[in-house]
Amino acid sequence: MQDDARAILRRVAEIPCGCVATYSQIAWLAGLPGRARLVGRVLASLPPLLIEVVSEKTSVALPGASPAVSARAQLKAASSVRKDLEICPWHRVINAQGKLSLPINSAAYLEQRRRLCEEGVLFRKERIDLRRYQWRSLDDSPLLD
């Protein structure tokens, strides 16, 4: 299972800025055809980094971290726990309908949408046009037209 998770995170890390991939596309590229739900579980298991912006200073709080620990030290600890955190653009993975799979207006949904919008991905009625924004890797899946 850990090897599968690494393969998934490696493929997610390849998605370029301004593009998206579907869960099934990532599963196929990771050598796990038909395992789209596993991709979702792996991405959902990434440890959360809670970012707070307070008076022009950004601090990062890890669950259970002491407030006295600096943001840089917390980020370093997080990346040592899971090195893939720094390079895993989880927000670029969406469902096959071109929608975000998180509950609409949840904090995670709004964060994913914000990140994609910052990268230039446009939404139309809560959907992303896969013909325009879907990543085409060199190892592309036969699932793509």
N, C-alpha and C positions, 0 to 999 in steps of 0.2 A: 504493500500500500504506500509506503514512503517513497519508493521509486516512482510509482504512478504520480504521486503528488509533485515530485521534483520535475517529472516530464511535463506535467500540466503547467507548473509555474514557469518553466523555461520557455514554453510556447507563448504563454501570456506575456512574458517579458519582451517578446519579439514584436508585439503589436505596436506599430508606429503611432506617434502622436497624430491625432486627427482622424484615426481609423478605429473601427470596432470589429470584433469577431463574435461569433455566436458560440454558445456553450458546446454545441455539437461539432462545430468547426475545430475548436480547441481540442476536444476529445479525439477527433480523427487525427489531427496533426501530432498529438502526443502518443499516437499508436494505440489509442483506446476507443476504437469506433463503437458507437452506441452507448457511451458512458458519459453523456452530457450532464446527468445529475451528479456524477462524481466530480466533475469540474466545478459545479456549483457548491458542492460540499467543501472542496478544497479551498476555494476562494472565501467561503463563509468562515472557514476555520482560521484565517489569518488574524493574528492578534490586533485588536484595534489600537490605534494611536489617537488619543483624544487631544485635539488641538484647540487651544483657547487663545483668543486674541484679546489682550488686555492693554489698553492705553498704548497702542503702537508697538507693543512687545509681544512676540509670539512665544508661548511656552508650550511644551509638549508634556502631557501627563500620562504616564503608563499606569494601568491599574495597580494599586498597591505601592506606588512609588512615593517616596517622601517628597514633600514640597521643597525641601532644602536642596534636593538634587537638581543640578542644572539641566536645562533642556538638552544640551549637547550630550551630557552623560546619559540621559534617559534614551536618547536616540541611539547612542552607541550600544547601550544594553539591549535595546530592542533589536538592532540589527545583528547582534551576536546571538540572540535567541533564534532569530529567523533571518538569515542573510538575504533571503528573497524579498523581504519587505521593501528594501530600498528600490528594487527594480521591478516590482510587480504592479503593473498598471491595471489592477482589478476592475477599475471603472470602465475599461474598454471592452468588457465582455457583457454581452446582452443576449436576449433570447432570440429565437429564429423569426419572431414576428417583428423584430426591430424595436422591441420595447425593453425597458428596464424591468428586471424581475422582482424588484423590491416593492413593498407596499407604497403606493403613491402618497406623497407628502410626508413619509417617514424621514427621519434625519438622514439615514443612509441613502435613501432615494434622492433627496435633495442634494446631498454631497456628490453622488455619482453624476447627477445631471449637471451640477455646477462645473465639475471637472471636465466633462465632455464639452460643454459650451465654451469653456476657456480654451479648449483645443480646436475650436472652430466647427464642432459637430453641431448641425442644426436639427432641431426637433420640429415635427409637424404633428400636432394633436397627439402628443406623448409618444410619437414614433420617430425612428431614425430610418432614413432611406438607405437600405442595405446596398442597393445598386450603386449608390454614390459613395458611401463611407465604409463598406465592408473591406477589410484587409484581404489582400490576395498574396499569399505567401508563395514562395517558389515550390513548396511541397503541397500545393493546393488540393483540397478535398474534391472528390467527384460530386459532392453534395452541392457545390456552387455551380451556378449556370454561367 
